[in-house]
Amino acid sequence: MFQGLTAAMLKLDGRHFVRDVWPVLEPMLVGSIILGTGAGILVYATLRPLLASLQGRRKRAHADSAEAKGNIVHTFVSASLRNCA
């Protein structure tokens, strides 16, 4: 089959390709599309909730960190203003 593929491609012989190579290549192509689509759906369905959970944790951690930094700055500014008065 691969000798036929190479010969068909080098000679640009479409009839040779359709006659010798396509009967083997077509089922492989159809099967790979079906398996690839199924694998893609499975990976997407698995990763989407995991990544959403991770993103939610990161957002909460960032918000908590920003709140903590805001409290430190607020405390520092309040103490500085009291010392000035």
GUGULO-6093 format. One record per residue: residue number from 1; residue in one letter; chain; x, y, z of N, C-alpha, C in turn. Coordinates in Angstrom, 2 decimals. Example, Ala and Ser with C-alpha at 12.3 -4.5 7.8 and 13.67 -1.06 7.14 Angstrom:
+-----+---+---+---------+---------+---------+---------+---------+---------+---------+---------+---------+
!   k ! r ! c !    n.px !    n.py !    n.pz !   ca.px !   ca.py !   ca.pz !    c.px !    c.py !    c.pz !
+-----+---+---+---------+---------+---------+---------+---------+---------+---------+---------+---------+
!   1 ! A ! A !   13.19 !   -5.69 !    7.80 !   12.30 !   -4.50 !    7.80 !   13.20 !   -3.30 !    7.80 !
!   2 ! S ! A !   12.85 !   -2.25 !    7.08 !   13.67 !   -1.06 !    7.14 !   12.90 !    0.03 !    7.87 !
+-----+---+---+---------+---------+---------+---------+---------+---------+---------+---------+---------+
% end
This chain:
+-----+---+---+---------+---------+---------+---------+---------+---------+---------+---------+---------+
!   k ! r ! c !    n.px !    n.py !    n.pz !   ca.px !   ca.py !   ca.pz !    c.px !    c.py !    c.pz !
+-----+---+---+---------+---------+---------+---------+---------+---------+---------+---------+---------+
!   1 ! M ! A !    0.82 !   -1.19 !    0.00 !    0.00 !    0.00 !    0.00 !    0.87 !    1.26 !    0.00 !
!   2 ! F ! A !    1.89 !    1.30 !    0.87 !    2.70 !    2.51 !    0.95 !    3.60 !    2.68 !   -0.27 !
!   3 ! Q ! A !    3.94 !    1.57 !   -0.90 !    4.68 !    1.70 !   -2.16 !    3.77 !    2.32 !   -3.21 !
!   4 ! G ! A !    2.50 !    1.92 !   -3.20 !    1.54 !    2.51 !   -4.11 !    1.31 !    3.98 !   -3.82 !
!   5 ! L ! A !    1.31 !    4.32 !   -2.53 !    1.12 !    5.71 !   -2.14 !    2.30 !    6.55 !   -2.62 !
!   6 ! T ! A !    3.48 !    6.05 !   -2.39 !    4.68 !    6.80 !   -2.81 !    4.70 !    6.97 !   -4.33 !
!   7 ! A ! A !    4.43 !    5.88 !   -5.05 !    4.44 !    5.96 !   -6.50 !    3.35 !    6.91 !   -7.02 !
!   8 ! A ! A !    2.19 !    6.85 !   -6.41 !    1.09 !    7.72 !   -6.84 !    1.42 !    9.18 !   -6.58 !
!   9 ! M ! A !    2.05 !    9.46 !   -5.45 !    2.38 !   10.85 !   -5.13 !    3.53 !   11.38 !   -5.99 !
!  10 ! L ! A !    4.53 !   10.54 !   -6.23 !    5.66 !   11.00 !   -7.03 !    5.27 !   11.23 !   -8.48 !
!  11 ! K ! A !    4.38 !   10.39 !   -8.99 !    3.94 !   10.52 !  -10.39 !    2.72 !   11.43 !  -10.52 !
!  12 ! L ! A !    2.16 !   11.85 !   -9.39 !    0.91 !   12.62 !   -9.37 !   -0.17 !   11.89 !  -10.17 !
!  13 ! D ! A !   -0.25 !   10.59 !   -9.93 !   -1.19 !    9.73 !  -10.65 !   -2.43 !    9.52 !   -9.78 !
!  14 ! G ! A !   -3.47 !   10.26 !  -10.05 !   -4.70 !   10.18 !   -9.28 !   -5.40 !    8.84 !   -9.43 !
!  15 ! R ! A !   -5.41 !    8.28 !  -10.62 !   -6.08 !    6.98 !  -10.83 !   -5.40 !    5.89 !  -10.02 !
!  16 ! H ! A !   -4.09 !    5.90 !  -10.02 !   -3.33 !    4.91 !   -9.25 !   -3.63 !    5.06 !   -7.74 !
!  17 ! F ! A !   -3.69 !    6.30 !   -7.28 !   -3.99 !    6.57 !   -5.87 !   -5.38 !    6.05 !   -5.52 !
!  18 ! V ! A !   -6.38 !    6.37 !   -6.33 !   -7.76 !    5.95 !   -6.06 !   -7.89 !    4.43 !   -6.14 !
!  19 ! R ! A !   -7.22 !    3.81 !   -7.07 !   -7.35 !    2.37 !   -7.27 !   -6.62 !    1.56 !   -6.18 !
!  20 ! D ! A !   -5.39 !    1.97 !   -5.81 !   -4.57 !    1.15 !   -4.92 !   -4.54 !    1.64 !   -3.47 !
!  21 ! V ! A !   -4.57 !    2.92 !   -3.26 !   -4.34 !    3.46 !   -1.92 !   -5.64 !    3.81 !   -1.22 !
!  22 ! W ! A !   -6.57 !    4.43 !   -1.91 !   -7.78 !    4.93 !   -1.28 !   -8.61 !    3.85 !   -0.59 !
!  23 ! P ! A !   -8.74 !    2.63 !   -1.12 !   -9.52 !    1.60 !   -0.42 !   -8.98 !    1.27 !    0.97 !
!  24 ! V ! A !   -7.69 !    1.46 !    1.19 !   -7.11 !    1.21 !    2.51 !   -7.14 !    2.49 !    3.35 !
!  25 ! L ! A !   -6.89 !    3.61 !    2.71 !   -6.80 !    4.87 !    3.43 !   -8.15 !    5.39 !    3.91 !
!  26 ! E ! A !   -9.20 !    5.17 !    3.14 !  -10.52 !    5.70 !    3.50 !  -11.02 !    5.19 !    4.85 !
!  27 ! P ! A !  -11.04 !    3.88 !    5.12 !  -11.51 !    3.44 !    6.44 !  -10.63 !    3.94 !    7.58 !
!  28 ! M ! A !   -9.33 !    4.07 !    7.31 !   -8.44 !    4.60 !    8.35 !   -8.78 !    6.06 !    8.65 !
!  29 ! L ! A !   -9.07 !    6.81 !    7.62 !   -9.42 !    8.21 !    7.78 !  -10.74 !    8.38 !    8.53 !
!  30 ! V ! A !  -11.75 !    7.61 !    8.13 !  -13.05 !    7.69 !    8.78 !  -12.94 !    7.27 !   10.26 !
!  31 ! G ! A !  -12.23 !    6.20 !   10.52 !  -12.05 !    5.74 !   11.89 !  -11.31 !    6.73 !   12.75 !
!  32 ! S ! A !  -10.30 !    7.38 !   12.19 !   -9.54 !    8.34 !   12.98 !  -10.37 !    9.58 !   13.29 !
!  33 ! I ! A !  -11.23 !    9.98 !   12.37 !  -12.10 !   11.13 !   12.64 !  -13.07 !   10.80 !   13.76 !
!  34 ! I ! A !  -13.65 !    9.61 !   13.74 !  -14.59 !    9.21 !   14.78 !  -13.88 !    9.10 !   16.12 !
!  35 ! L ! A !  -12.74 !    8.41 !   16.16 !  -12.00 !    8.27 !   17.42 !  -11.48 !    9.62 !   17.93 !
!  36 ! G ! A !  -10.99 !   10.44 !   17.03 !  -10.49 !   11.75 !   17.43 !  -11.57 !   12.64 !   18.00 !
!  37 ! T ! A !  -12.75 !   12.60 !   17.39 !  -13.87 !   13.40 !   17.91 !  -14.29 !   12.90 !   19.28 !
!  38 ! G ! A !  -14.39 !   11.58 !   19.43 !  -14.75 !   11.01 !   20.73 !  -13.74 !   11.34 !   21.81 !
!  39 ! A ! A !  -12.46 !   11.24 !   21.49 !  -11.41 !   11.57 !   22.45 !  -11.44 !   13.05 !   22.81 !
!  40 ! G ! A !  -11.68 !   13.90 !   21.84 !  -11.76 !   15.33 !   22.11 !  -12.92 !   15.68 !   23.03 !
!  41 ! I ! A !  -14.06 !   15.06 !   22.80 !  -15.23 !   15.30 !   23.66 !  -14.96 !   14.82 !   25.07 !
!  42 ! L ! A !  -14.34 !   13.65 !   25.20 !  -14.03 !   13.09 !   26.51 !  -13.05 !   13.99 !   27.27 !
!  43 ! V ! A !  -12.01 !   14.44 !   26.62 !  -11.03 !   15.31 !   27.27 !  -11.67 !   16.64 !   27.64 !
!  44 ! Y ! A !  -12.48 !   17.21 !   26.77 !  -13.15 !   18.48 !   27.06 !  -14.08 !   18.33 !   28.26 !
!  45 ! A ! A !  -14.88 !   17.25 !   28.26 !  -15.83 !   17.05 !   29.35 !  -15.11 !   16.80 !   30.68 !
!  46 ! T ! A !  -13.93 !   16.24 !   30.64 !  -13.17 !   16.00 !   31.86 !  -12.47 !   17.27 !   32.34 !
!  47 ! L ! A !  -11.86 !   18.00 !   31.45 !  -11.05 !   19.15 !   31.85 !  -11.86 !   20.40 !   32.17 !
!  48 ! R ! A !  -12.99 !   20.58 !   31.54 !  -13.75 !   21.82 !   31.75 !  -14.12 !   22.05 !   33.23 !
!  49 ! P ! A !  -14.74 !   21.07 !   33.93 !  -15.05 !   21.33 !   35.34 !  -13.80 !   21.44 !   36.21 !
!  50 ! L ! A !  -12.76 !   20.69 !   35.88 !  -11.53 !   20.78 !   36.66 !  -10.90 !   22.16 !   36.54 !
!  51 ! L ! A !  -10.85 !   22.68 !   35.32 !  -10.26 !   24.00 !   35.11 !  -11.14 !   25.11 !   35.68 !
!  52 ! A ! A !  -12.46 !   24.94 !   35.63 !  -13.36 !   25.92 !   36.23 !  -13.15 !   25.97 !   37.75 !
!  53 ! S ! A !  -12.98 !   24.81 !   38.36 !  -12.72 !   24.75 !   39.80 !  -11.40 !   25.42 !   40.14 !
!  54 ! L ! A !  -10.38 !   25.12 !   39.37 !   -9.07 !   25.73 !   39.60 !   -9.13 !   27.24 !   39.44 !
!  55 ! Q ! A !   -9.81 !   27.70 !   38.41 !   -9.93 !   29.14 !   38.18 !  -10.68 !   29.81 !   39.32 !
!  56 ! G ! A !  -11.73 !   29.16 !   39.82 !  -12.48 !   29.72 !   40.94 !  -11.62 !   29.83 !   42.19 !
!  57 ! R ! A !  -10.80 !   28.80 !   42.46 !   -9.90 !   28.86 !   43.62 !   -8.87 !   29.97 !   43.46 !
!  58 ! R ! A !   -8.35 !   30.13 !   42.25 !   -7.36 !   31.18 !   42.03 !   -7.98 !   32.56 !   42.20 !
!  59 ! K ! A !   -9.22 !   32.74 !   41.72 !   -9.89 !   34.03 !   41.88 !  -10.14 !   34.34 !   43.35 !
!  60 ! R ! A !  -10.58 !   33.31 !   44.12 !  -10.81 !   33.52 !   45.55 !   -9.51 !   33.84 !   46.27 !
!  61 ! A ! A !   -8.44 !   33.14 !   45.93 !   -7.15 !   33.40 !   46.56 !   -6.65 !   34.80 !   46.22 !
!  62 ! H ! A !   -6.86 !   35.21 !   44.98 !   -6.45 !   36.56 !   44.57 !   -7.26 !   37.61 !   45.31 !
!  63 ! A ! A !   -8.56 !   37.38 !   45.44 !   -9.42 !   38.33 !   46.15 !   -9.03 !   38.40 !   47.63 !
!  64 ! D ! A !   -8.76 !   37.25 !   48.24 !   -8.34 !   37.24 !   49.64 !   -7.01 !   37.95 !   49.81 !
!  65 ! S ! A !   -6.09 !   37.74 !   48.89 !   -4.78 !   38.38 !   48.94 !   -4.93 !   39.90 !   48.78 !
!  66 ! A ! A !   -5.76 !   40.31 !   47.85 !   -5.97 !   41.74 !   47.64 !   -6.63 !   42.37 !   48.87 !
!  67 ! E ! A !   -7.55 !   41.65 !   49.48 !   -8.21 !   42.16 !   50.69 !   -7.22 !   42.29 !   51.83 !
!  68 ! A ! A !   -6.35 !   41.29 !   51.98 !   -5.33 !   41.35 !   53.03 !   -4.37 !   42.50 !   52.80 !
!  69 ! K ! A !   -3.95 !   42.70 !   51.57 !   -3.06 !   43.81 !   51.26 !   -3.76 !   45.14 !   51.51 !
!  70 ! G ! A !   -5.04 !   45.20 !   51.17 !   -5.79 !   46.42 !   51.41 !   -5.90 !   46.73 !   52.89 !
!  71 ! N ! A !   -6.07 !   45.72 !   53.73 !   -6.14 !   45.92 !   55.17 !   -4.81 !   46.40 !   55.73 !
!  72 ! I ! A !   -3.71 !   45.87 !   55.21 !   -2.38 !   46.28 !   55.67 !   -2.15 !   47.75 !   55.31 !
!  73 ! V ! A !   -2.47 !   48.13 !   54.10 !   -2.30 !   49.52 !   53.66 !   -3.20 !   50.43 !   54.49 !
!  74 ! H ! A !   -4.45 !   50.02 !   54.70 !   -5.39 !   50.83 !   55.47 !   -4.87 !   51.01 !   56.90 !
!  75 ! T ! A !   -4.36 !   49.95 !   57.51 !   -3.83 !   50.03 !   58.87 !   -2.62 !   50.96 !   58.90 !
!  76 ! F ! A !   -1.73 !   50.85 !   57.94 !   -0.54 !   51.68 !   57.89 !   -0.90 !   53.16 !   57.72 !
!  77 ! V ! A !   -1.84 !   53.44 !   56.82 !   -2.25 !   54.83 !   56.58 !   -2.92 !   55.41 !   57.82 !
!  78 ! S ! A !   -3.79 !   54.62 !   58.45 !   -4.48 !   55.09 !   59.66 !   -3.47 !   55.39 !   60.77 !
!  79 ! A ! A !   -2.49 !   54.52 !   60.95 !   -1.49 !   54.74 !   61.98 !   -0.65 !   55.97 !   61.66 !
!  80 ! S ! A !   -0.32 !   56.16 !   60.40 !    0.48 !   57.33 !   59.99 !   -0.30 !   58.61 !   60.24 !
!  81 ! L ! A !   -1.58 !   58.61 !   59.92 !   -2.40 !   59.81 !   60.14 !   -2.56 !   60.11 !   61.62 !
!  82 ! R ! A !   -2.67 !   59.09 !   62.45 !   -2.79 !   59.32 !   63.89 !   -1.51 !   59.92 !   64.43 !
!  83 ! N ! A !   -0.37 !   59.49 !   63.91 !    0.89 !   60.02 !   64.39 !    1.09 !   61.47 !   63.98 !
!  84 ! C ! A !    0.49 !   61.88 !   62.90 !    0.63 !   63.24 !   62.44 !   -0.22 !   64.21 !   63.25 !
!  85 ! A ! A !   -1.30 !   63.71 !   63.78 !   -2.25 !   64.59 !   64.47 !   -1.85 !   64.93 !   65.86 !
+-----+---+---+---------+---------+---------+---------+---------+---------+---------+---------+---------+
% end
